[in-house]
Amino acid sequence: MEIKSIGGSNRSQQICPCSSGKKYKHCCVR
């Protein structure tokens, strides 16, 4: 299970589980 922390328009970094790439496809970008 790989997690990527993305920081953009969000105030704090959001950890999106790459396991659910379908759900968090906007968070996890290959």
N, C-alpha and C positions, 0 to 999 in steps of 0.2 A: 504494500500500500504506500504509494508515494504522494506526498502532500506538497503543494506549491503555494507559497505565500505571495499574494499579489497586492500591490499598493497603488491605487489609482485615485478615482474620485472618492473612494471610501476613506473615512477618517482613519481607521486602523487597518492593518493588513488582515486580509481574510484568508483563512486556510481552507482551500478547496480540495477535497479528496479526489485524486485522479481516478480512483476506482470507479467512481460514478461519473465518468467523463460525460455521459449522456446528460446527467442532471446539471453538472457543473462544467459543461463544455465551454461556457463563456469564461470560466475561471481557469480551467486547465487548457492551455493552448500548446500544441506540439510544435 
